[in-house]
């Protein structure tokens, strides 16, 4: 329902821009690093324009592999950051998967035995 509002109405598109600009202001106010701000904007974009949960799961797996490689090469802070991002992507994957199940149940794809 919320997705349809943001995809079809001009007010929804204006609201999306306002939220993204608010996120940038928030990141500037709290002096976030640019990489963390971009990742936060990525999550907000996923909220407005959802992607399949399997892509999010692939991204989380990839970030965990990257974290392990970075840790091997003694890049501890980058490894920690990528592990945290992988955790956020795992949470986002779970929410999106539950949302997909709910959409399938509402559309009648899942049999009710």
Helices and strands as residue ranges (DSSP letters): H 2-8, H 10-29, H 34-48, H 53-72, H 76-107
